[in-house]
Amino acid sequence: MNKQVISNSQGICIMTMFLIGTSIVLGVAKNAKQDAWISIALGIIISLPMIVVYSKLLNNFPGKDLYDIFQYVFGKKIGKIISALFIWYIFHLGALVIRTFSEFVNIVSFPETPQSIFAISLGLLCIWVVKSGIEVLGRLAMFFLPLIIVITVIIIALLYTNAHFINLKPILYNDTKQVLLGTLSSFSFPFTESVIFTTVFHSLRNKKKIFKVFLAGLLISGIYLLLSSMNNVIVLGVQTTTDLYFPPYTSIRTIKISDFIGRFEIIVASIFVLMGFVKVSVCLYATSVGTAKIFNINNYEIIAAPIGLLMINLSQILYSNTMEMFYWANNIYMYYAIPFQVILPIVILIIAQIKLKSNNSTS
């Protein structure tokens, strides 16, 4: 494997854009309605123990990624089988993201153009950046994220001209069960998707600060999504936000300065797609690295293209329509993802700790 190194700042930027990714397009904890911001805040809090688990795994095995840890804990044969299951999760997630953004562009910008055209374009661009290396993706994220944050702050300030804070009331008026479901939803989508970075952050330059990188990425993306959720409600209202496919995009369309400055949604749509590009690239990178280790291939770059093409193909057969895509994201994904995001890392950490202590006592 080619050794590549990214700075901690680049790691934070990649993780932040990854977690915002599809979440900003589909919305987070929409079933909690005006209390979605509470669900997101709780989702951030209950995600903290998991990033401790992810950080601990990487700290116990400096310079190794999760695939190496699988083989250490379970041996080569079983370790490769578990790696294959984890690779499927990441590969599937990458296909889900491609489909989400191809649907988004098709609906809001090019309704007459087949969405497969954009899926192919996005997939090919991700293949190129993954073959260029994780360092290139780190530099791209480092350049764009500060710019995105500045633009977002300006847009939020402009949105306050159309804000109706009364839409956030009454707090906790809905069934508390919906708030808890929203918390679970935001926990698994997107915050504990950060488990994928256990296959990336072994490349950090300063490995002693892995937890700080995880924490910073979680908090920045969490605050961003929380503010976005609140803006949707105060600008569009509860019912409209719940009914719309892409509420953040629609809320931006309400911005108009005087009679001649408008169409800010074009800028925002470009930002959304850029974040989706980063998320797909991370998924493709993690899938390629894992597949290369299973088949003992020294250079993951030579299989990035075929895996990327397979990811594009899978994205086209996942759903029959847009409603099915949203149903999966809001109602099913959380239960599908938790074994990979929570159960598997905790089990691996417990067994790894036992083996490490046993080896230390023996030596």
N, C-alpha and C positions, 0 to 999 in steps of 0.2 A: 504494500500500500504506500502511495506517495504521502509523505508527511507534510501536512499543511497546518498553518498556525493563524489564528485570528486573535485580535486583541479583545480584552474584556468589554470594551465599549462597543466594538462591532458585534460581539455576542449579544449584548443587551438590545442593540438595534434590530438584529435579525429576529430575536425572540419576540420583541414587541410587535413588529410588523406581522410576524407569523400568527400571534394570538389575536390580533385585531382582524386580520384576514377576512374570512367569510363571515365572521361574527358581526362586523359592521354592516354587511350587506343584508344578511338574513334577519338580524336583530337577535338580542339575547333576552331570555326569560320573558318572552312576549305574553305568555299565559298569566303572568302576574299583573298585567295591565299597568295601572299607574304606580304600582308598587314594584315595578321591575328593577328600579334602582336599589331597592332594599335587597332583592334577591341577588343582584350582582355584587353588592357589598358583602353579603354573607358568603357568596360563592368565593370571593377573594380570600376571606378569612379561613374558610374550611379547606382551601387549597394550600395554605401555608404548610401544614404537616406533610403534604405530598412533595412539595419542593425540597423539604428537609430530607425526605427519603431519596429523591433523585440525586441530590447533592452528596448525600452520604455514600451512595453507591459509587459515584465517580471518585470521591475522595479516598475510599478504601482501595481503589485500583487505579492509581495515577497513570495517565497515558493510555488507559484502556476504555473502550466504549461498551455499551450494554451487550453487544453480541459477544465480545470477549468474556464478559462476566458470565453470560449464560453458559459458555463452554467450561469456564472454571468451576462453576457451581454444580453443573449436571453432567460434566464430561462431554466429549466431542459429539457423540451420536445424539444423545437426548438434547444437548445444548443446541445443536443445529436444527432439530425439530422445533424447539421452542422459538428459536430465531426465525424460522420460516413462518410461524404463526404471527409473530410480531411484525415481520416484514409485510405480511398480508394486510394487517391493520393499517400500516403506514401507506402502502400502495393503494389500498381502498380509499383512504382519506384523501390522498392526492387526486384520485379520480373524482371524488365527490367535489373537491374544490374546483377542479376544471369545469365540471358540469355546472356548478353554481354560478361561476362567472360567465360562462358562455350563455347561460339562460339570462343572466342580468343584462349583458350587453345586447342580446337579441331582443329583450322586452323593452328596454328603455331607449335604445338608440337605433338598432337595425332590425326592425320587425320583419322586413321582407327578405333578410339574408339568413340562410340556414345557420343555426347556432353552431353546427359542427365546424364551420369555417373559423370561427373565433377559437374554438377548442383546439384545433390543429395549430393555429398561430401561437396561442399561449403555450401549448405543449412544446413546440419546437424551440421557442425562446428559452424555456426552462431547461431543455436539453443542452442548449448552447452554454448557458451559465453554469450548469452542473459539470459539464466537461471542462470548463475553464477553471473550476475549483471553488471550494468554499470561501477562499480568500477574496475572490472577485465578488461573491455575493455579500460578504461582510463589508467590503468597501462601498458597494451600491447602497446597502441599508444604512451605513454610516452617513452617506451623503444625503439621502432622501428623507430619513426620519425627522431630523430637525426642521427641514423645510415643510414637511407635512404638518408638524405640530404648530408651526407659525401660522400656516394657512388655516388650520382648524380653529385656532384661537380667534382669528379675524372673522371667520364664518360664524362662530358661536356669538361673537359680539354683534354681528349683523342680525342674527336670528332673534336677539332679544327685542328687536323692534316689533316682532310678531308674537312675542311670548305672552302666554296666559297662564300664570303660575297656579291659578285656581284649579287647573286641570290635574295637578298633582294631589289634590284632595278629593275625598277623605282618605287619609293614610290608613292602610290595613282595613279598608272597608270590605274588600273581597275576602273570600274564604282563605284562612291562613294556610290551608293545604296548598292553594295555588302558589303562594309565596314560597313555600318549601319546595314545591316541584320546580319553580323557577330557579331556586337556589341550586338544586341538583342539576338542572339543565345548564346553568352557567358554570357550575363546577366542572362538568365533563366537556362542555362546549362553550368557551374554548380553554379554560384555565389549565386543566390537567392534561390537555394535549401537549403541554410542555414536556411530557415524558419522552417525546421524540428527541428532545435535545440531549438525552443521555447517550445518543448516538453521534452527537455533534460536538458537545462541549469538552470532550477529551482533547480537542484541538486548541483550547484556550491557552493563551500565552502564560497567564498567571493562574495556575490550577488551584491555588490556595483560596481563591475568591469565587469559586464556582457557585456557592450558595448566594453570594451577593449579586451575581449576574442573574441567577434565577429569580431572586426577590425583586430586583429592579425591573426586569422584564414583566413580571407578573403585576407589579403595582402600576407601572406606567400604562400598560395595556388595559388594566382593570379600570383605572380612573378615566381613561379615554372612552371606554365603552359605557361606563356609568353616566358620564356627561352626555354622550350621544343618546342614550336611552331617555334621559330626562328631557333633552331638547326635543326629541320626537313627540313626547307627550304634551309638553307645554306649547308647542307650535301647532301640532295637528289635532290634539285631543286624543282621548283614550280609545274611542271606538275606531276612529280612522287609523290610528297607529296599529291597532290589532288586526284590522281588516286588510291593510295594504301588504303587498309582497315586499316592497323595499322602502320602508318608511324614512330612513335617513336621506335617501335620494329625493324623495318627494318633499320633505321638509325644506331642503335646500332650495327647491324651486320656488318657494314663497319669497325668497330674498329678491328685492328690487330696489335699487337706489335711483331716486328721481324717476324719469321716464325713459332713460336711455341705457342704464347699466343693469344688466341682469344676466341670466344664463350661467350662474355660478355652478349649477349642477354638472356642467361639462368638466370643470376642474375637479369637482368631488368624485365624479365617475372615474376619472383618470387615476386619482389617488386610490380608490377602491381596487381598481384593476392592478395597480402597482403592488398593493399589499397581497392580493391574490397570487401574483407572480412570485413573490417571496415565499409564500406558504407552499405553493406547488413545488418550487425549487428545493426547499428543505425536505419535503416528502420524497422527491425523486432522488436527492442525494442520499438520504438515509436508507432508502430501498436499495439503491445501487451498491452502497458500501456493504450492507448486510448480505445481499445476494452474492457479491464477490467473495465474502468470507465463507459462506456456505460451500461454494464450489471451488474454494482455494485459488481464486483469481487474484493476481498480484495488483492489478490496476482496475479500479472500479469504473474508470472513464470509458473503457471499451464496451461496457454493457449498459451505460446510461442511455444511449439512443434507443436500443430495442425495448428497454423497460419503459422509457418515456412514451414510445409509440403504443405499447400495450396499455399504458395508463390512459392515453387519449381514447383508445378504442373502448376501454371499460367505461369511461365517462359517458359514452354515447348510448350505452345499453342499461344504465343504472335505473332510470326512471322513464315512465311512459309520458309524463307531463309535469308541468311546474308544480301543481298542487301536490303530487306525490313526493316531489323533492322536499317541499316544506313540511309535509307530514312526517317524513323520515327524520328531518333535522330537529323538529320540535318535540316529537313524541317517542321515537325509537332509538335514536343515536345514543342517548345518555346510557341506556341499558346495555347496548352493544359495546360501548367503548370502555366502561368501567373495569371489566376484567383486565384489559391491557393497561389502563391508566393507573389503577389502584391495586388490585389483587396481586397481579404478577410482580410489580416492583417490590411490594411489601414482603411477599414470600421469598423473592430472590435476596433481599437485604437480610432477612432473618437467617436464611441458610448460609449466606456468605459470611455473616458475622460469626456463626458457629464454626464454620470451617477455618476462618482466619484465627480464631482463638485456639482451636484445636492444633493448628499448625504451629502457632507461636509457643504453646505449652510443650509440644513435642520437641521443637528446636531448643 
